[in-house]
Amino acid sequence: MFRHEKPCSPTLQILAFETARNMSRLVALYKSLTDEEFLKLRNGPMRSPGVAFLNSTDETYLLSLICQEKLEDLNQIASIVSRLAKNCNGEELNKFETAFRNMKQGAVDVRNLDFNSRHVRKIIEKMEEYASATSLLHSSLVVLNELESSEKKMQRLKTNDCPEIPSDKTNLDLYNDKISFQRKQVRYFRQVSLWSKTFDKCVGLMARIVCTVYARICVVFGPFVPGLVCTMFTITTKNYFRRLHVSRSKAFHMKVYPEAEYCLFVKEENHMRKASKSGPIPKASRFKRGPTTRFPSSELSPEAKGLGFLLSGVTATKNNVEANTRRNQRLIQSAPANTVGAAGLALRYANLITMAETYFYSTAIITDDARHLMFEMLPVHMKRKLSVKLRKHWYKEAKEREEQGLAEGWKEALEEIIEWLAPVAHDTLRWQQDRNLEQQKLNAMPSVLLFQTLHFSDLEKTEAAIVQVLIGLSCIYRYENRRKMNGVGYKEPNVTS
């Protein structure tokens, strides 16, 4: 168990805001790893038509992307905790950076770091309270700063005998009372928020959850954690190698099938019935207390002996696996060359798709300015491709002369395309917005993962879908305009220039 503050431990003060933001991110990451959230992820975004068509239908690949993103988030949080830990008085907390590195290298057994224990839930609730109080402190300070600025301005005008200052003393007294009340609010929130809390207390709370979250990631995404070899030591038979048993009391068990190489949730009532897929599963009574799950890693160095600080339920283990120095690069930079993210077009295409969706469902007629704006948002090679496709389509349309039928057909086709294309574009913008809000708000909660966006979408498929959408909108535009003007004085606008 982490040792908390000593009598002379310094307080966070101005660092409370950065700490509150870090706590909020850590709580959001913790909540995203529950059984319920993971099932929602697998049954929702991972199986959405847009992700399946543009990104991948390979569940192994998608799970590896999710794992990498969550590990990167955790590592960023842990780096801030490590920096704060250097100000702690407690020797164990002061060594958190070394301890977390040893944990990732497999030097510890985390069998008693129960993800959903009562103690952990209390820590999460306490962190949420501190983050919320610190957010209120920040808002109160902003309001107080505005009031004090107005007060100084009024004092300057009063000193210069400016006639703009109201002579009614009652209004001035009310204004001063408001400032006084706001200062009391600030003093109160400083007492109950992270501002007055010690480094030892805050780091102790976050360090425990960081280790718990890492252990949970190893259980949920075992095969996809870099350098991790998942084994189970309560069973010695070879057939049980690579099986992960989460908890007997949980509503779900998770297994890693060797032949499938990906994580799979199965309902508890089907747990025994599906055992033939990967060997027999022992009954719950055969699971003994003691080391249930260990996380040896191929990155463990001989010098890494243990955690480096005291933590209940964590013991050091030995590992003789060969060292592997290869590290994963940042997920956002690891998009393959044939993806939208590698081309740097994810945000541009997301804005273009959402704009096209707005015009498609709008009751108003698409204007020339709107068409030109969408055309100018395209890269040069897409402009050429669209121009060629439009000329071919207009030539075909001039031959058939059945504009109404073509327009109705395009409306149906566009509706089908937009139904699966637009959600991916919206998720792309929401992912970027979540990251921007994290810098502005102390309690921002990310709601979208990178695999749900256009970042890992196939570039050729995405551009083909966008071209189809723009051609369809052009056809609908031509038909609606001709019908409105009854074919009198109509001149085809030039979008290829």
N, C-alpha and C positions, 0 to 999 in steps of 0.2 A: 504494500500500500504506500502511495506517495506521502511523504512527510510534508506537512504544510508549514505555514509561516512561523518564523521566530520573532521574538519581541521587537527587535530592531530592524526588521525587514522593511525596505523602502516601498512606497506606494507608487501606483502606476501614473496617476495624475494625467498629463497630456497624452500619454501613451494609451489611455483607456479607450480612445476611439478606435485606434488600430486593433487593439485587443478585442473589442466588441465585434468588429467586422470579422476578425478571424474566428471568434467563437461562433458567430452566426453561420459562417461557411462550414465549420466543423459539425455543428448540429444538423445542418442540411445534409451533409455527407453521411452522417450517422443514420438519419431517417431514411435516406435513399437506399439503404442496404437491408431494410427489413424484408421478411418473406413476402409481405403484401405488395410492397413497392416493386420488388423484383419480378413478381408474377405479372403485375400491371405492365411492366416494361416488356416482358417477353410476349405477352398476349396483345399488346397494343403497338407501340412504335416499331418493335422489331419485326412485326408481321404486317405493317402498313403497306399498301400497294406501291406508294412512292418510293419508300426505302427498298422494297423488294426489286422494283424495276430499275431504279437509277443507281442504287448503292450495291446491294448484294442480297442474295437469298441464303448465303452461307451463314448459318448461325454461329459457327466457330469464329468466323472473321468478325462478325458484329460483336460477339462477346469479348473478343480480344480488344476491340476498340473501346468498349465500355470500361474494361478493366484498366487499360492504359490511362484513360481520362480520369478515372477515380484515383488511381495511384498518383498521377500528376497533381491533382487537387490536394491529396493528402500530403504529398511531399512539400508543396508550397506552404500549407498550413504548418507542417512540422518545422520548416525553416524559420518561420516567424516565432514559433514556440521556443526554438533553440536560441534565437537571439534574445528573447525575453528572459530565458532561463539563466543567461549569463549575469543577470542582475539579482539572482536569488541568493539568499544566505545559506540555504540548505545545500550541502555538498552533493546529495543524491540528485536533486533537481538541477543543480548546476551542470551536471554531466548528461543532461538529456540528449544532446546531439550525439554523443558517443553511444548512449544507450539505444537510441532509435536506429542508429546505423548497425549496431550489433544485432538488433532484432531483425532487421531486413536481411542480414547475412545469415540468419538461421541459428544464432547462438543461444536462443532461448526456447523454452517450452511454454506455450501460452494456454495451457489446458484449462486454467481457471479464470481466464478473461471472458466470462460469459457476456455475450453481446447484449442480451436483454434482461440482465439481472436487475433486482430492485435497486441496488447501490448505483449501478450505471444510470438507471432512469432518473434517480435523484440528482445525480451530477448534471444530466442533460437539462432537467428542469431548472436547476440553479443557474446554469449557464444561460438559459433562455431569459431568466429573470434579470440577470446582470446585463445582458445585451440590450434588453428592452429598456431598462432604466438608463443605460448609457445613451441610447438613442433619444430618449426624452430629455436627457441633460443637454445633448447637442442641440436639439430644437429650442430648448429654453435659452441657451446661450446665444443662438441666432436672434431670437426675439429681443433679448436683453441688449444685444449689440445695436439693434435698430432703434430701440427706445433711447439708449444713451446717446446715440448719434443725433437723434432729434432733439434731445435735451441740450446738447452742446450747441446745436444750431440756434435754438431758442435763446440761450444765454448770450451768444454773440450778438444776436439781433437786439436783445434787451440792452446790452452794453452800449450799442450804437444808437439807442433811443429810436429804434425803427418803429414806425406807426403800425407795421403789420402785426406786431405782438398784441394779442388781445389783452385788454385791461381787466378782464374778469378774473379775479384771483381764484374763484371756485374751480374754473377749468384747469388752471395751473396746479392747484392742489390735487385734483383728481389725477392729473398726469403724473405728478410726483408719487402719489399713492400706488399708481400702476407700476411704476419703476421699482418702488420698494417691494411690492408683492412679487414681482418677477425675480428680484434678487434673492428673496426668501426661497422661491421655487428652485433657483439654481443651487443654493446652499443645500437644500434638501436632497436634490438629485445627486449632488456630489457625494453626499453621505451614503446613499443607498446604491449607487452605481459603482462601476469599476474604478472610478476616479480615486476613491479612498481605499481600494483593496490593494493588498500587498502583491509583489511579484510572486512570492512563494505560493500564495493561495491560488492565484489565477493560473500559474504554470502547472501547479499540482493538479488542478481540475482538467486542464486541456491535455496534459501529458498522458493522463490515464485514458482519456477518450481516444487520443491519437493511436495509442497502442491497441486499444480494443477495436477500433475501426480497421487497422491494418490486419489484425487477426481475422476479422470478419471477411475482409477482401480475400485473404488467403483461403478461407473456407469456401466462399461463394465462387471465386474465379481461380481456384487452385492451378489448373493447367496453364492459365494465361498470365500468371504472375512471373515476371522475368527471373530466371534462375531458380525457381522453386520446384522442389521435388516433393509431392504430396504422398505421405505414407500413413498407415494406421498401425499402431503398435499393440493394440489390444488383441489383434488377430495375427497369427504368425504364418498362416498358410499363404502361399503365393497367389492363389486365386483372389485374395481380397486386396491385392496391391492396387493402389490408386482409387480406393473407395473412400469417400468422405461421408461420415455420419454426423449430422449437425447436432441433434439432440433427441432423446427419446420423448421428451415432453412437448416437442414442437408439433404443430399440425402438419408440417411437411418435412420430408427428408430429402436431402439432395445427394445425388450420386453422380459420379463421373464415369461414363461408360468407356472402357479402353478402346472399343472399336469405333466409337463415334467421336471421341475426343472433345466433347463439349458438356457443359453443365446442364442438368435436367432436373426439374422439380417433378416429383411424383406424389400423389396423395398418399396419406398414411395407410388407407385401407387397401391401396394397390401396391404397397411397398413390398409385400411378400410375393404377390402374384406375378410381378414383373421381374422377379429375381433371375429368371433364366437368361436374361439378356447379358448379364455380366457375372454369373456365378452365384452361389447361394449366399443369402443374407442371414446372419445369425440372429436369434431371438434377442429381445431386449435384455432378458435376464442373463445372457452370456456376456454382456458388456460389463467389464469390471472397472472399478474405480482405479484411478491412477492415471498415467499419461495416456490420453486418448488421441490427441492429434499433435504431431510435431511438424515443424516447418524447416527442415534442413535445406540449405541453399548451396548452390555451386559457387557463390561469391564469398564464402566464409574464409577468413584468413586465420592462420594459426594463432595470431596474437589476440583474436577476439575471444575473450574468456567468459564474458557474461554481460548482464545489463549495465552495470555501473551505478545503479541506484536501486533502492528497495521497492519492490512491487509485489503485492500479495498474489500468490498463485503462479509466479513466474520463476522457473529454475533454468539453470544453464545446461546445455547439452553439447555433445561433441559431434563433430562432422568431419568426415574424411573424403568428402566429394572434391573433385578437382576444381581449382579456381577458374572462374570464367569472368574476364574483365570487360566483356562486351556490354555496353549500356544502350538502352533504347533512347533514341532521339525524341524530341518533343513531338507529341501526337499531331499537333497542327502542322508540323513541318514534314510529317511522314506520309502525306497523301501521295499516291502513285502519280506518275507523270501524265496519265490519261484521265485525270480527274479535274473537276471544276476548281477545287481548292488549289491544286498545283498550278493552274493557269491564273489564279488570282481573280476569278470572276464570280465567286460565290455571292457576294453582296450585290453586285450589279445585276446578276441574273435573278436574284431573289426579288429585288425591287421591280424589275421588269415584269416578272410573273405576277406579282401582286397588283401591279398597275393594270395589266391585261385582264386579270380577274375582276377588278373593279369596273372596268369598262364593259366587260362581257355581261355582268349582272346589272349594270346601270340601265335605267329606263330611257335615259337621254341618248341622243345620237352621238356617236364618236366624232369629235371634231378633227379638222385637219391638223390643228396644233398638237392634239393628243397623239395622233399617228406619227407626226414628225418627231415628237419628243421620244416616243418609244423606239423609233427608227434610229435616232441619234444615240440612244443608250447602248446600241449594239456595237461590238468590235468590228473592225474593218472586214475581216473575213466573213462574219455573219451578215453584214450588209450586202456583200456580193452574193452570198448564197441565197438570201431572201429575195434580192432583186431578180435573180435567175428564176427562182420558183414562182414569183409573182407573175413574171412575163409568160411563163408556160401556162399558169392557171388562167390568166386573162385571155390567152389565145384559145384555150379549151372552152372557156365560158362564152366567148364570142361565137364559137361554132354551135354550141348547144342552145343558147338563148333561152334557157329555163332557169332564170335567176332565182325565182321563188323557191323552187325545189332545191337548188344548190344552197341557198341561204339556210333553209330549214335543216338540210343535211349537215351543214357546217355547225349549226347551233347544237345539234345532238352530239356531233363528234367532239366539239370543244368542251361541252359539259362533262363528257367522260374523261377527257384529258385533264381538265382543270381540277376535277374531283380528287385525283391522286397527285397532281403536280403542285397545286397551290399549298397543301399542308406542309410539304418539304420547304417551300419558299418561306412560309410564315415561321417555321421552326428556325430557319437560318437567321431571319431578322430577330427572332426572340432570343436566340442564343447570343447574338451580339449585344442585344439590349440588356440581357441579364448580366453580361460581363461589364457593361458600362455602369449599370446600377450598383454593382458591387463596389465601384470606386466612389459613388455618390451617397449611397445609403449604408447605414451600419447593419441593417437586418435584411438585406436582399437575399432572396432564396432562388437559386438557379432552378429552372424548370425544364430545360432542354439539354440533351447531350449532343455532342458533335456528330455522332453517327446518324442522327435524325436530320441533319442539314444537307445542303448541297455540296459541302466541302469534300465529301468522299464520293460524290455522284460521278458517274461516267460522263465525260465531257461530250462525246459524240451523241449519246442518247439524250442528254439534256438539251443540247443545241437543236437536235431534230425536233424535240417536243416544242421548244420555243418557236421555231420556224412554223410548225403546224398551227400553233395558236395564233401567231401574227397573220398568217395567210387566211385563217378562218375569220378573224376580226376584220380583215380587209374585204373579204367577200360580203360579210354582213353589212359593213359600212357602205359598200357600193350599192347593195340592194336597198338599204333603208334610205339612202340619199336619193336614189333614182325614183323610188316610190314617193318620197316627199315632194320632189320637184316635178314629178310626172314627166320626166325626161326632157324638160324644156331648159335650154341654156345650160345644160350640165356639161362640165369639162372634167375629165379624169385628172385628179391631182397626181403630180409626179413625186413619188417617194424614193426614186432610184438615184436622184441627183445628190 
